Amino acid sequence: MKTHKTKTKQKEVKSLLSLMDVDAKKIDELISLSVAIKKNPGKYSKKLQGKTLLMIFQKPSLRTRISFEVAMNSLGGKAIVTEMSALPIGQKESMEDTAKVCSRYVDAIMARLFDQSELIKLKENSTIPVINGLTNEFHPARILSDLLTIYEKKKKLKGLKLCYLGDAKNNVTHCLLIGCAHMGIDISVACPKEMMPRAEIVSKAQEIAKKSKSNCKILITNDPKEAIDNADIVYTDSWMSYHILPAEKEQRLKALKEYQVNSEIVRYAKKDYIFMNCLPAMRGYEQTAEVMDGQNSIVFDQAENRLHMQKAILLSLLK
Ligand code: NVA
């Protein structure tokens, strides 16, 4: 992962703020480590003895919160969970000062925040690793574990085709674009015009695909049938991400209806396609119950792998 020099101390610190902080080699290493840990968790039970992870949540969480806490415990360390609303950040204390104080107490910080810019502030003022546990813009830990799950199911990454349908101006799509570009997975995104992924992230993915010689194809379209054609992986995410206001719901549901993953559209994917959703999922919204609970769905294996990948990420940053 990318290292940075802190302003206060000339000490190298590794962090995971987005998948731009890793490359294909690092992702391969993390996948191999997760596979090894999953096979033999006992071997790693003391690796983080004496280490403490602080977790700060500005948004709700199930998988990220529990898997990181269980991961720390089963590696022999400890985790402290705090809600952002319980901290003086943004009221009596700045993010910068919070970072400086916490760096003196704990060994790493995992934060789930609204703004990526706040997470960058946290990192730039910390002398310890900072992990992105989801911002409006990126969700790197989730996509690393998804790459592990795809690898487990398909026995390879390079040369596969992933199709994403739904709200693409979001954290999960952004990280899928970067992650697929690193690993040589073709990615086709279909979404409404007003929910396209951010242009600079698409450009970054294209640049990574070119530089890493992964040569994957990147397609952004408004046509779901074009995107899903012959896909190995069909991925969707919530139509109402945590940062979306309830007032937008009605209009979003209308715009996204055409991008629902249902038994009709999946006929265009490969027969042995796998269905993925980072969860939480709403049956009847971004996918039907039939798809979510059907035989091609691997959403709960995906959820399990958060735990194994979290351990690999923590070991890689803290050891
Ligand atoms: N895009 C979703 C991901 C949830 C894990 C959200 O931000 O709420």
Residues whose N, C-alpha, C, O or C-beta is under 5 A from the ligand:
A	BS01	NVA	N170 V172 D237 S238 S241 Y242 C278 L279 P280
